Amino acid sequence: MTTKQRPLNLLIILVFFVTNGSNAFGQDWAQKLFKVTRHDFGTVAKGSDAVYQFNIKNIYKEEIHVASVRSSCGCTTATIINDTIKSLETGAIQAKFNTISFLGPKSATITVVIDRPYYAEVQLDVSGNIRGDIALNPGAIRFGSIDQGESATKQLIVSYAGPTTWKIQDVRSGNADIEVRVKEEERANRSVKYLLEVTLKETAKAGFVKDQLILVTNDRRGATFPVHFTAEVVPAIAASPTSLFLGNLKPGDKVTKKIIVKGKEPFKVTNLSSKLKGLEFQIPETSKKLHILSVSFTAEEEGEFSEQIEIETDQEGTKVGCLASVTVGK
């Protein structure tokens, strides 16, 4: 058994500060939703994908609603990833640097407006330097969806406008499932071009891959800059959701949730198991590509619990999981 953070009662906190005649709390309750409020993109190439997500963690019992976001500069576009965030769940605000229309050092302030359960504003800051003499085409390596156990290769052109002594000396990556080949394509008339051939190996684990390569050059003004890559490695069988919140319950309460398990070929679910006490499962007998599993939970002892639900199938070596969590209190 593992424990989770207990959600705070925001109404009680606000009443405490109001009745004690203090304005010190102000909008700090909203600020606490963000662990990170500043991000520096560093030096990035023209046309490159420069995207960062400011994560929001709802630490309160009340549901949070993000009404809007606005940016102080056209160099940055802000987007709400999900506007309604339940207790102990997460959301995000995405900041995207406009590396096509803007060049040079840029910065922006993103204002996040929350209207429920109470009004508040939070400011997020981004900055970076967009190089106009270095360009990427496309702006990132996007592998798309790949079946687990298969490899995929994509290409990207790095262009430099300037002295022909400019070179890419190395490509670094902390991801062991990535292999990179660098080939010089052009070096003439103040123009240098390289072809990057990036391969995602068949050893990549199932899930969403989001990482970056670091290109190391001999440029004194900025020796390194990133190239981002993404992929979705699709397993033969997958469970959704991967995280199942059963709710804030009282002892004796019962709740039923659904887990969807799907595959590319028909399969049987042979067993479900978990260390979380109070869980009951219904295992279907048929073989098909998509199963909707019914999971019931009866709250017993008080506390905050988080345990894995393991789902076994008749496919050899195939086992998927779903993390179930619940808070039981008076």
HUQUI-V625395 format. One line per field, one symbol per residue. ss: DSSP state (H for helix, E for strand, L for the rest). A space follows every 50 residues. Layout:
ss->???
This chain:
ss->LELLLLLELHHHHHHHHHHLLLLLLLLHHHHLLLLLLEEEEEEEEELLLL EEEEEEELLELLLEEEEEEEELLLLEEEEELLLEELLLLEEEEEEEELLL LLLEEEEEEEEEEEEELLLEEEEEEEEEEEEEEEEEELLLEEEEEEELLL LEEEEEEEEEELLLLLLEEEEELLLLLEEEEEEEEEEELLEEEEEEEEEE LLLLLLEEEEEEEEEEELLLLLLEEEEEEEEEEELLEEEELLEEEEEEEL LLLEEEEEEEEEEEEEELEEEEEELLLLEEELLLLLLEEEEEEEEEEELL LLEEEEEEEEEEELLLLLEEEEEEEEEELL
